[in-house]
Amino acid sequence: MSGKLFSMMFTLLLVLSPAIGGCKLFAAPFLLWGKEPTKDVPAEYPYMQGKKVCLLVWADSETLFEYPWVQLEISEHVATTMKPNIPEISFIPNRKIIDLQRRDFDWERGDPAVLGARFGADRVLMIELTQYTTREPESPHLYRGRIAANVKVYDTAYRRSAPVFKTSVETVYPPDSVGQWGTDDAGIRKATMEAFAIDLAGKFYDRQVEVK
């Protein structure tokens, strides 16, 4: 950094200091450089590297009736988000899984590990959707996406066993308010699924998040 530039920045800090006294002074660098403070968040289950994963999405009949392709949409978003963040992870093609679910209506009664082994997967990532909406509960004319799910990981080497990892994910989009004027159902659904995929995938790799 040149001496002249440093001098200008120091002068600006002196000018700002009376208005942002105390602890707020330390926030000034973030204001000047436009960077938000972040924190490190470790993976909750950091064992997906190099694994072939079978994504299974469960949804209730009401959700499937309104959104027939929700299982494929969720699995595609999750796979797309996990691939660049977890080294050497791979996925059974999601359409193969959906085809099985549509042929076999009793698939959900079976052992996920057994099903995953049929496709040659090392792990089954089960996503049980417990909420999938695009409207505010008390104001159905306002768009705001909400996706919640129970998430379980099964090791296909251990059939008829408990999951090796369990967690839950709940995503609200937009997080701080309803959708902007002109937002439609398709736009809210896409954005909410993208945010949900980020929240879910983040359970499996170390990452940095903004401090709020």
C-alpha positions in Angstrom: 0.0 0.0 0.0 1.5 3.4 -1.0 2.1 6.0 1.7 -0.3 8.4 0.0 -3.2 5.9 0.0 -2.5 4.9 3.6 -2.5 8.6 4.6 -5.9 9.1 2.9 -7.4 6.1 4.6 -6.1 7.2 8.0 -7.5 10.6 7.5 -10.9 9.2 6.6 -10.9 7.1 9.8 -10.1 10.2 11.9 -13.1 11.9 10.3 -15.4 9.0 10.9 -14.3 8.2 14.5 -16.4 10.8 16.3 -19.6 9.4 14.6 -18.7 5.7 15.1 -16.9 5.9 18.5 -16.3 3.0 20.8 -16.6 -0.5 19.4 -18.1 0.7 16.2 -14.6 2.0 15.2 -13.5 -1.5 14.7 -16.3 -2.1 12.2 -14.9 0.8 10.0 -12.5 -1.4 8.0 -15.4 -3.7 6.9 -17.3 -0.6 5.8 -14.4 0.8 3.9 -13.4 -2.4 2.0 -17.0 -3.7 1.7 -16.2 -7.1 3.3 -18.5 -8.7 5.9 -16.9 -10.6 8.9 -17.0 -14.4 8.5 -16.5 -17.3 10.8 -15.4 -20.9 10.2 -18.0 -23.6 10.5 -16.7 -27.2 10.5 -18.5 -30.1 8.8 -20.9 -32.1 11.0 -20.2 -35.2 8.9 -17.0 -34.8 7.0 -16.9 -38.3 5.5 -18.4 -37.9 2.1 -15.1 -37.4 0.2 -14.6 -39.9 -2.5 -18.0 -41.6 -1.9 -20.6 -42.6 -4.4 -23.9 -41.3 -3.1 -27.5 -42.2 -3.7 -29.9 -39.3 -3.0 -33.3 -40.3 -1.8 -36.0 -37.6 -1.4 -39.2 -38.4 0.4 -42.3 -36.1 0.2 -45.9 -36.6 1.3 -48.6 -37.2 -1.2 -50.0 -33.7 -0.9 -46.6 -32.1 -1.8 -46.1 -34.6 -4.7 -49.6 -33.8 -6.0 -48.9 -30.1 -6.1 -45.2 -30.4 -7.2 -44.8 -33.8 -9.0 -41.1 -33.2 -9.8 -40.0 -32.0 -6.3 -38.0 -35.1 -5.6 -35.9 -34.7 -8.8 -35.6 -30.9 -8.3 -34.4 -31.2 -4.7 -31.9 -34.0 -5.5 -30.5 -32.1 -8.5 -30.0 -28.9 -6.5 -28.3 -30.8 -3.6 -26.0 -32.8 -5.9 -25.0 -29.6 -7.9 -24.1 -27.9 -4.6 -22.2 -30.7 -3.1 -20.0 -31.7 -6.1 -17.7 -28.6 -6.2 -17.3 -28.5 -2.4 -16.6 -32.2 -1.6 -13.6 -33.7 -3.4 -14.2 -36.8 -5.5 -17.8 -37.2 -4.5 -20.1 -38.7 -7.1 -23.8 -39.4 -7.4 -26.0 -42.1 -8.8 -27.9 -40.3 -11.6 -31.0 -38.9 -9.9 -33.3 -39.8 -12.7 -32.5 -43.5 -12.1 -33.6 -43.1 -8.5 -36.8 -41.2 -9.5 -37.7 -44.0 -12.0 -37.4 -46.6 -9.2 -39.5 -44.5 -6.9 -42.2 -44.2 -9.5 -42.2 -47.9 -10.4 -42.1 -49.2 -6.8 -44.6 -47.4 -4.6 -43.3 -49.4 -1.6 -39.7 -48.2 -1.9 -40.0 -46.1 1.3 -40.8 -49.2 3.3 -37.5 -50.8 2.4 -34.0 -50.4 3.9 -32.3 -47.4 2.4 -28.9 -49.1 2.6 -30.2 -52.0 0.6 -31.7 -49.7 -2.0 -28.5 -47.8 -2.3 -26.4 -51.0 -2.6 -28.6 -52.0 -5.6 -27.2 -48.9 -7.4 -23.6 -49.5 -6.3 -23.6 -46.5 -3.9 -21.4 -46.2 -0.8 -23.7 -43.9 1.0 -27.4 -43.1 0.9 -28.4 -39.5 1.7 -32.0 -39.6 2.7 -33.9 -36.2 2.6 -37.4 -36.5 4.3 -39.3 -33.3 3.4 -41.4 -32.2 6.3 -42.3 -28.8 4.9 -42.3 -27.4 1.3 -44.3 -24.2 0.8 -44.0 -21.0 -1.2 -46.6 -18.9 0.7 -46.7 -17.3 4.1 -48.9 -19.5 6.4 -51.1 -16.7 7.6 -50.9 -14.6 4.3 -51.3 -17.0 1.3 -51.1 -14.0 -1.1 -47.5 -13.3 0.0 -44.7 -15.4 -1.4 -42.0 -16.8 0.9 -40.4 -20.2 0.6 -40.0 -22.6 3.4 -38.3 -26.0 3.1 -37.6 -28.2 6.1 -36.3 -31.8 6.1 -34.9 -34.6 8.3 -31.6 -35.7 6.8 -30.0 -39.1 7.3 -26.9 -40.8 6.0 -26.8 -44.6 5.6 -23.7 -46.7 5.0 -24.6 -49.3 2.4 -22.0 -51.7 3.9 -24.2 -52.0 7.0 -27.7 -53.1 6.0 -30.7 -52.8 8.3 -28.7 -50.6 10.6 -29.3 -47.2 12.0 -28.2 -44.1 10.1 -24.5 -43.2 10.6 -25.5 -39.5 10.7 -28.7 -37.6 11.4 -29.5 -33.9 11.3 -32.3 -31.5 10.2 -32.3 -28.5 7.9 -34.8 -25.6 7.8 -34.5 -22.9 5.1 -36.6 -19.7 4.8 -36.3 -17.6 1.7 -36.1 -14.6 1.6 -34.8 -14.9 5.2 -35.8 -11.5 6.5 -39.0 -10.6 4.6 -41.5 -11.8 2.1 -40.7 -11.9 -1.6 -40.4 -8.6 -3.5 -43.3 -7.3 -5.6 -43.6 -9.2 -8.8 -42.1 -12.5 -7.4 -43.8 -15.6 -8.7 -44.1 -19.1 -7.4 -41.5 -20.6 -9.8 -39.0 -17.9 -8.9 -39.5 -18.4 -5.1 -39.3 -22.2 -5.4 -36.0 -22.1 -7.4 -34.4 -19.6 -5.0 -35.6 -21.5 -1.9 -34.3 -24.8 -3.2 -30.9 -23.2 -4.0 -30.7 -21.8 -0.5 -31.9 -25.2 1.0 -29.2 -27.1 -1.0 -26.5 -24.7 0.4 -27.7 -25.2 4.0 -27.9 -29.0 3.6 -24.6 -29.4 1.7 -22.9 -27.3 4.3 -23.4 -30.1 6.8 -20.8 -32.1 4.9 -17.8 -29.8 4.4 -15.9 -27.1 6.2 -17.0 -23.6 5.2 -17.1 -19.9 6.1 -20.3 -18.1 6.8 -21.1 -14.4 7.3 -21.4 -13.3 10.9 -24.9 -11.8 11.4 
